[in-house]
């Protein structure tokens, strides 16, 4: 099953989550190290930042790596007079932790990050302040803190262009220069990795043509270019290239937006109402594919698209339009790439990555456009198109179910929902739908597709029934806590977040163990989900003095915490069982 996209987004684009650091100092202290007492206008100077990381914590490297690992990022606002750019972190350490399948890039202790400070020719003399932000997530081998953000005001004294300011902190910048020489030899390997990444994105775009809902674009492309096939080969190549360019520009704009917006996309997708709204839009679109209603472009826009404008603009606009049509088909892949681009925060890379991906997506369609004259005799519509259209509708319904999956309390419920959608699609597409009933070959294809979907649905349903059911966590509710205290029932209170890898290890490997689940029935089991910011959470975190997650508290029958039983790191099954038994008393 495809990894849950929204989790990757919740981790990678989480920079505007709640401020958990209300009761403690930042885990990372940042000191600005200047290379000059003053900076002359019209010149460029080195600048450094000394990061001091509290023990025993480390912060992740500055490059996006494993899924759900939040990278360290240092960004500065751009001003007309002074700009800080070309930020470079030292090479991170490689460490292995239980919550990640491979080694993880980390920084610990103290490190120096370098940058360039450029003073514009016309910058006015005097002091200027450039605001910056360091975003990171601190973890230990067994626990993670929420993502944090540190404000970094850089005070710069600008002098006239003729000034000759004195150098300071020479030993720091000499050491950075030596480190730069050592790392220069590795740049060639990084450039190779860059080109391999672009090649992988291009191949990924080609592979996206295998998704079922891309198929309706084929007859649209062929029919659009059939009328242009009478012209010279060179002219057709030009139109096909413009068509592919338009298709690529649509998705490349998404990449540019993701890079410029930073964490805004991920923050929005963490909101349950946003997820429900997106799912509703997909369902409404699906009803159109089922034939309940037709979506038509406004007449003015249709007339604009139909105009030739010398031929070239029409082909470009057709590509732009079909880029929008194809967006629902490639949504999961696009969301994953949006996560990565949002982490990088580089507009050029954001545009380039999506542009290359879209070139791969558009190349087969451009080839069809090129040879559309030879394809004029192929059937461009009919029962098979109606059936594919309905299949595309079920793809959208499945996407809607997938998006609202996180809102369902248990993973079993999510699997049941997905399997129900797959079974309904199988029955409808394989047997209920009447299109192509007189075409034996097409009817056979429908039956095979229906049987395959039904088998997949039944397999998912069986897996959900026989999979391990975990602890049933109720959302945090003060009234339930008061009622449990009045009834003399102990409470097991779990602080959890989707961006916390140790939390998910606990959930999968400990909280689903039959003996743990059985003992949990003696508690009121409640969970504070810190994945998204909710009103009143800060007060709960302050009351229980929560420093990080995972954290599991045990409250006695009077509602008081048993501090000696608190769990604040990744522990194994036996440790959890021992503490649960102590919390329940001698009878257990």
Secondary structure, 3 states (H helix, E strand, C coil): CCCCHHHHHHHHCCCCCCCCHHHCCCCEEEEEEECECCEECCCEEEEEEEEEECCCCEEECCCCCCCCCCCCEEEECCCCCEEEEEEECCCCEEEECCCCCCEEEEECCEEEEEEEEEECCCCCCEEEEEEEEEEECEECCCCECCCEEEEEEEEEEEECCCCCCCECCHHHHHHHHHHHHHHHCCHHHHHHHHHHHHHHHHHHHHHHHHCHHHCHHHHHHHHHHHCCCCCCHHHHHHHHHHHHHHHHHHHHHHHHHHHHHCCHHHHHCCCHHHHHHHHHHHHHHHHHHCCCCCCCCCHHHHHHHHCCCCCHHHHHHHHHHHHHHHCCCCHHHHHHHHHHHHHHCCHHHHHHHHHHHHHHHHHHHHHHHHCHHHHCCCCCCCHHHHHHHHHHHHHHHHHHHHHHHHHCCCHHHHHHHHHHHHHHHHHHHHHHCCCCCCCHHHHHHHHHHHHHHHHHHHHHHHHHHHCCCCCCCEECCHHHHHHHHHHCCCEEEEEECCCCHHHHHHHHHCCCCHHHHHHHCCCEEEEEECCCCCCCHHHHHHHHCCCCECEEEEECCCCCECHHHCECCCCCHHHHHHHHHHHHCCCC
